[in-house]
Amino acid sequence: MRITATALVAFLLLLCGAPQAFADGAMAGADIHVAQTLGARELTVVLRRVDAVPGPLRVNVITHAGSQPGRLSLRLVPTGVGSVSGPRTESATSVELRDRPGSHDATLTVSLPGPQELVIDNTARIPFVVPVSVLSPAERVTYGGFVAAGVLLFVSLVVSVKARRSWLALVPGGGVVAALAVAVTAALLSASTPAPPVPGEDIDATVDNVLDPYSTRPQSTVDESRPPVNVLVSVQDGVELTLRLVDGASGRPVDDLLIHDSALAHLLIVPPSGALRHLHPVRVAPGEYRVHLDAPEPGYHAVSVEIARRGGGVQLLRSATGFTLPGTPRPAVPTTETVRAEGGSPTTITARMSEKRDLQPWLGMVGHLIIVGPLPEEPEVGRAAASSATWSHVHHMAPLTRGGAGGLPDETVAAYGPEVSFTHTFTSPGRYRAWIQAEREYSLMTKPVEIVVAPGKEPR
């Protein structure tokens, strides 16, 4: 009888332990990484997953080489309508940025689940969702079955020791087996059983938050389509660039962006010299993003913005106007090498960015390749890029890691490289300009490359 009880204990621990590990890794969410160009600082804001509400929200602010030291204010503002168990309260703190790049830690308090905004220096507003923790009826039965099995197992042990007739222990022992059977059956059914709505909250938002806790806005369970987005560009005082994202059908501000490749928006600016700028404007209002241009160049600038819209997929937007700053344009920055390719065939482009394996994943990727072309004969690279038919953004992926943002490794891990490789197919012959980007020692390196694409072979 004691051997049977021991076997039941081991079986119970096995059943109770394994699902918990899976749920913690796959169901409880992951960290969120959001790149922000805030003033002259290039930051990566990491929101660590929230395990309990109310509870702490741990924030890591990663600074890069050249970022100024100083104090950064953080404020957590719940933005959902209604409440589950009490009033929505704000939480505020500050973090001291050191004069050397790296991670800086802060902790805020999440009062309730649902939509939130992290406000940085009263300027940038990062929207995100704290998932609503709800249990389906099947999950409740699962936990209840395990609890009942544990209680009955204890009773069975007591009876087997105290009772004169050992067969009496079979009664609670049978209950243990029955409770485990019910718990295991309910656990198998729980994967296909939808979670119930939370009282006091919007039903659609509750279901959406459970389905996708990583989005900046709750995702719909319906496969919705979204029209293209138009981007309007304006410059104030030659240094403050404002982007307004407008729905192509309604003309209303677009405020349903998702965090895509660790940013809400990837801004690509090609100035006259061809020295690419890859920035991440901060959200200051619905559909409005702003970025500071440090040491801007005079002349014409081509502008492209990469976003991911809820229900609309990834969109690479092109500004029809770009912007022009007064003054004499600088001469073009020479490329470091020339790559030969053939139209219509996959081409692999490899660049050595370090002498050892010390590259860090920037925006979740070991390397980025941005391609513009074919370029017309134009002395200013910015004007040539504006009239090019192709803008492409290719990645050298990092290996997936458990617990990262969408399985991506943390930026503080310097263990990749020293080479980065990309594969791209050019559809049109001509001269292209490309930029290979990678991060090392918290400093972004950009290597300009010329790509000459020959006409592909005619099919027979």
Stockholm file with secondary structure:
# STOCKHOLM 1.0

chainA/1-460         MRITATALVAFLLLLCGAPQAFADGAMAGADIHVAQTLGARELTVVLRRVDAVPGPLRVNVITHAGSQPGRLSLRLVPTGVGSVSGPRTESATSVELRDRPGSHDATLTVSLPGPQELVIDNTARIPFVVPVSVLSPAERVTYGGFVAAGVLLFVSLVVSVKARRSWLALVPGGGVVAALAVAVTAALLSASTPAPPVPGEDIDATVDNVLDPYSTRPQSTVDESRPPVNVLVSVQDGVELTLRLVDGASGRPVDDLLIHDSALAHLLIVPPSGALRHLHPVRVAPGEYRVHLDAPEPGYHAVSVEIARRGGGVQLLRSATGFTLPGTPRPAVPTTETVRAEGGSPTTITARMSEKRDLQPWLGMVGHLIIVGPLPEEPEVGRAAASSATWSHVHHMAPLTRGGAGGLPDETVAAYGPEVSFTHTFTSPGRYRAWIQAEREYSLMTKPVEIVVAPGKEPR
#=GR chainA/1-460 SS CHHHHHHHHHHHHHHHHHHHHHIIIIISCCCEEEEEEETTEEEEEEECCCCSSSEEEEEEEEECTTCCCEEEEEEEEECCSSCSSSCCCCEEEEEEECSSCEEEEEEEEECSSEEEEEEETTTEEEEEEECCCCCCHHHHHHHHHHHHHHHHHHHHHHHHHHCSSGGGGHHHHHHHHHHHHHHHHHHHHHTTSCCCCCTTSCHHHHHHHHHCTTSSSCCCSSCCCCCCEEEEEEEETTTEEEEEEEETTTCCBCCCBCCCSSSSCEEEEECTTCCCEEECCEEEETTEEEEECSSCCSEEEEEEEEEEETTTEEEEEECSSCEEESSCCCCCCCCSEEEEEETTSEEEEEEECCSSSCEECBTTEEEEEEEEECCCSCSSHHHHHHTCSEEEEEEEECCCCTTSBTTBCCTTCCCBCSEEEEEEECCSCEEEEEEEEEEETTEEEEEEEEEEEECCCCCC
#=GC SS_cons         CHHHHHHHHHHHHHHHHHHHHHIIIIISCCCEEEEEEETTEEEEEEECCCCSSSEEEEEEEEECTTCCCEEEEEEEEECCSSCSSSCCCCEEEEEEECSSCEEEEEEEEECSSEEEEEEETTTEEEEEEECCCCCCHHHHHHHHHHHHHHHHHHHHHHHHHHCSSGGGGHHHHHHHHHHHHHHHHHHHHHTTSCCCCCTTSCHHHHHHHHHCTTSSSCCCSSCCCCCCEEEEEEEETTTEEEEEEEETTTCCBCCCBCCCSSSSCEEEEECTTCCCEEECCEEEETTEEEEECSSCCSEEEEEEEEEEETTTEEEEEECSSCEEESSCCCCCCCCSEEEEEETTSEEEEEEECCSSSCEECBTTEEEEEEEEECCCSCSSHHHHHHTCSEEEEEEEECCCCTTSBTTBCCTTCCCBCSEEEEEEECCSCEEEEEEEEEEETTEEEEEEEEEEEECCCCCC
//
